[in-house]
């Protein structure tokens, strides 16, 4: 069986490859640049909508496994506006009552604080 290739096939194939390469190239932005851009966009939107922390916050932590190691994700969310006030991941070995106290102190610095909603574990300050 003999198949003939059109003389236009090579230039068309090269053009498709070039366009594909450009598409792939422009889509491969470093993740931290993307996240910074999104964070700035969201912060701008929060300011435009004049969303302020309410003073009522929920605190939670979750234990997660990353590359076979256990970490703790600590998060504080405004109970009314759902704004994330602070979100931090630390190694499990570093998680203690003192760590939580420091995390609370840093997170609520300069914010109105009426109530913190937790599970009430004895490790909470």
Secondary structure, DSSP 8 states (H G I E B T S, - for coil): ------TTHHHHHHHHHHHHHHHHHHH---HHHHHHHHHHHHHHHHHHTT----SEEEEEEEEEEETTEEEEEEEEEETTT--EEEEEEEEGGG-SHHHHHHHHHHHTTTS--SEEE----TT--
